Amino acid sequence: MRKLLLVAFLASSLMTLQSCGGDDSVTPNGGGNNNGGNNGGGGNNGGGGNTTTANLPIFIDGDLNGDTTIEYDSKDRFSKITVEKNNSNVSITEFKYDNDVLSEIKKSSGTISNPVTEYHTFTYSNNSVRININGKDDFEISIDNQGLALQTALISLNPPYITSYLYDSNKNVISSIAPRYKQDMTYDNSNGIFKNVNMPQWAIFYTLTMSVNLISLPVSIYNNLTEISYVPDPYVFQYTYNSDNYPITFDSTYYGQKGDITYSK
């Protein structure tokens, strides 16, 4: 129960996904990561092949939580995320962009012989992103002009389940606030695992929450999560780093989650 509460709270309604072209005025790529989420640089990063951008995470050995392979398009955005566990259970998340904006995610999960497919489509209007899953409006994310998620709402519920997010000066999520629940987080001063991914924070947060099994990854964007407050004992995350100060191993007190990270060169 403790684990379920924490997971549900940390990503709010987004975590529910693990169990269950529009108006550009929202600036869907606003702020982005490093280059506004809209640069044309980078090379073919798929599967860690030839690339002009170093330190993009391409493979995460998540130990008991499975292996994650991340592929990128020519603009250093996610194009495909594959999570494989026990050589039988696999999750494949594929990304579609229209006019440089994330428009659709296709996620196939389950056993290799019997996958289940979800389609997530995105529409943008008035500083919000609405997410339709398999034909039903399920989520709404309110964002600022830097592309940070300020609030998530599970709008398929009545009333909607709403979580708000607070940030530090480095744009790390430091507090998540939901009805009758509050979670605080702290970070290191090193480069975040996903710092060089050329997508806005809300999009990285959403897609990693729905595609990977490691709780620290969706918020380790600008810096890396080191602690999640939880009474009486916090969950602690520790890292070792490469010469460019990006994490290459991680360990935690969160149900033994640990692993190794490989980056593009």
C-alpha positions in Angstrom: 0.0 0.0 0.0 2.8 2.4 0.9 4.4 1.8 -2.6 1.1 2.3 -4.4 0.4 5.6 -2.6 3.8 7.0 -3.3 3.7 6.0 -7.0 0.2 7.4 -7.4 1.2 10.6 -5.8 4.5 11.3 -7.3 3.1 11.3 -10.9 -0.5 12.0 -9.9 -2.9 10.9 -12.5 -0.1 10.2 -14.9 0.9 7.1 -12.9 -2.5 5.7 -13.5 -1.4 5.0 -17.0 0.8 2.2 -15.8 -2.3 0.3 -14.6 -5.2 1.2 -16.5 -2.2 18.9 -34.0 -3.6 21.8 -32.3 -3.4 25.4 -31.2 0.3 26.3 -30.9 -0.6 29.3 -28.7 0.2 27.1 -25.7 3.9 27.1 -26.9 4.0 23.3 -26.5 7.7 23.3 -26.9 8.1 26.4 -24.7 11.4 26.4 -22.8 12.0 22.8 -23.8 15.4 21.4 -22.7 18.4 23.6 -23.5 17.4 24.6 -27.0 13.7 25.4 -26.7 12.6 21.9 -27.7 12.7 22.9 -31.3 16.2 22.8 -32.7 17.2 21.0 -35.8 20.5 19.9 -34.5 21.6 16.4 -33.5 22.1 13.4 -35.5 20.5 10.0 -35.9 20.5 8.8 -32.3 18.4 5.7 -32.8 19.7 2.9 -30.7 22.9 4.9 -29.9 24.0 4.9 -33.5 25.9 7.8 -35.2 25.0 11.0 -33.3 26.3 14.5 -33.0 24.8 14.9 -29.5 26.7 13.3 -26.6 25.2 12.2 -23.3 21.7 11.2 -24.5 20.6 8.2 -22.4 20.3 5.3 -24.9 20.2 2.2 -22.6 19.2 1.7 -18.9 19.8 -1.7 -17.3 17.1 -1.5 -14.6 18.0 -4.8 -12.9 14.7 -6.4 -11.7 12.7 -3.6 -13.3 13.7 -4.5 -16.9 16.0 -3.0 -19.6 15.1 0.2 -21.3 16.3 1.1 -24.8 15.7 4.7 -26.0 15.9 5.8 -29.6 15.8 9.4 -30.8 14.9 11.3 -34.0 17.2 13.8 -35.8 16.1 16.5 -33.4 17.1 14.6 -30.2 13.5 13.8 -29.3 12.2 10.4 -28.2 11.2 8.3 -31.2 10.9 4.9 -29.5 11.2 3.6 -25.9 11.4 -0.2 -25.4 11.2 -1.8 -22.0 11.9 -5.5 -21.8 11.6 -7.7 -18.7 12.3 -11.4 -18.4 12.5 -11.8 -22.2 8.8 -12.2 -22.4 7.1 -9.0 -21.2 7.8 -6.0 -23.4 6.5 -2.4 -23.6 7.1 -0.4 -26.8 6.3 3.3 -26.9 6.5 5.1 -30.3 6.3 8.9 -30.8 4.7 10.9 -33.6 5.4 14.7 -34.2 3.5 17.1 -36.4 4.9 20.6 -37.1 7.5 20.0 -34.4 4.9 19.2 -31.8 4.2 15.9 -30.1 0.9 14.7 -31.6 0.5 11.0 -30.7 2.1 8.2 -28.7 1.4 4.6 -29.5 2.1 2.2 -26.6 2.0 -1.6 -26.9 2.5 -3.6 -23.8 2.0 -7.0 -22.3 3.5 -10.3 -23.4 5.2 -10.5 -26.8 2.5 -13.0 -28.0 -0.4 -10.9 -26.7 0.2 -7.2 -26.7 -2.3 -4.5 -25.7 -2.1 -1.2 -27.6 -3.0 2.3 -26.4 -3.1 5.5 -28.5 -2.4 8.8 -26.7 -3.3 11.9 -28.8 -2.4 15.5 -27.8 -4.3 18.7 -28.4 -3.0 22.1 -27.3 -5.0 25.2 -26.3 -4.6 28.2 -23.9 -1.5 26.9 -21.9 -2.9 23.4 -21.5 -2.4 20.0 -23.1 -5.4 17.6 -23.3 -4.6 13.9 -23.7 -7.0 11.6 -25.2 -6.4 7.8 -24.6 -8.1 5.4 -27.0 -10.8 7.9 -27.9 -11.5 9.2 -24.4 -10.3 12.5 -22.8 -8.5 11.3 -19.7 -5.9 13.9 -18.7 -5.2 17.6 -18.9 -1.8 19.2 -18.1 -1.5 22.9 -17.4 1.9 24.3 -18.4 3.8 27.6 -18.2 5.6 29.4 -21.0 8.8 27.3 -20.3 7.0 24.0 -20.9 6.8 23.1 -17.2 3.9 21.1 -15.9 2.1 23.2 -13.3 -0.9 21.0 -12.7 -2.2 17.6 -13.9 -5.8 16.7 -13.8 -7.4 13.2 -14.2 -10.5 14.6 -16.0 -12.1 11.2 -16.5 -13.0 11.3 -12.8 -15.8 13.4 -11.4 -14.6 15.6 -9.8 -11.2 15.6 -11.5 -8.2 14.4 -9.4 -5.8 17.3 -9.5 -2.1 17.5 -8.5 -0.1 20.7 -8.5 3.7 21.0 -8.8 6.3 23.4 -7.3 9.8 23.9 -8.8 13.2 25.1 -7.7 15.3 27.6 -9.6 16.7 24.8 -11.8 13.2 23.7 -12.9 13.2 20.5 -10.8 9.9 19.4 -9.3 10.4 19.8 -5.5 6.8 19.4 -4.3 3.7 17.6 -5.6 0.4 18.6 -3.9 -2.8 16.6 -4.2 -5.9 16.2 -2.0 -4.8 15.2 1.5 -1.3 14.4 0.3 2.0 16.2 -0.2 5.3 14.9 -1.4 8.7 16.7 -1.4 11.8 15.9 -3.4 15.4 17.0 -3.4 18.1 16.8 -6.1 21.8 16.7 -6.7 23.8 19.4 -8.5 24.9 17.2 -11.4 23.6 17.0 -15.0 20.2 15.3 -15.1 19.9 12.0 -16.9 17.5 13.5 -19.5 19.0 17.0 -19.7 19.9 16.8 -23.4 16.6 15.4 -24.6 15.1 18.1 -26.8 11.5 18.1 -25.5 9.7 20.3 -22.9 9.6 19.1 -19.3 5.9 18.2 -19.3 6.4 15.9 -22.3 9.4 14.1 -20.8 7.6 13.8 -17.5 4.5 12.4 -19.1 6.1 10.0 -21.5 8.6 8.5 -19.0 5.9 8.1 -16.4 3.8 6.0 -18.8 6.7 4.0 -20.4 9.4 3.1 -17.8 9.3 1.2 -14.5 11.8 3.3 -12.5 10.3 6.0 -10.3 13.2 8.4 -10.3 13.5 8.8 -14.1 10.5 11.1 -15.0 11.8 13.9 -12.7 15.6 13.4 -13.2 15.7 15.9 -16.1 17.7 19.0 -15.2 19.3 17.5 -12.0 18.8 14.0 -10.5 16.4 12.9 -7.8 18.2 12.2 -4.5 15.3 11.9 -2.0 11.6 11.5 -1.8 10.2 12.5 1.5 8.1 9.9 3.2 7.3 9.6 6.9 9.0 8.1 8.9 11.8 7.2 6.4 12.6 9.0 3.1 13.5 7.1 -0.1 17.1 7.9 -1.0 18.7 7.7 -4.5 22.5 7.6 -5.0 24.6 7.9 -8.2 28.0 7.6 -9.7 28.9 9.9 -12.6 30.9 9.9 -15.8 33.5 12.5 -16.7 30.8 14.9 -17.9 29.0 14.7 -14.6 26.0 12.6 -15.9 24.8 9.6 -13.8 26.1 6.2 -15.0 24.8 4.1 -12.1 22.0 4.5 -9.6 20.9 2.8 -6.4 18.1 3.5 -4.1 16.1 2.5 -1.0 13.0 2.6 -3.1 12.2 -1.2 -3.2 15.8 -1.8 -4.4 15.5 0.0 -7.7 19.0 0.3 -9.2 20.7 0.2 -12.5 23.3 1.3 -15.1 22.9 4.0 -17.7 24.6 4.1 -21.1 24.8 7.4 -23.1 25.5 8.4 -26.7 29.1 9.4 -27.4 
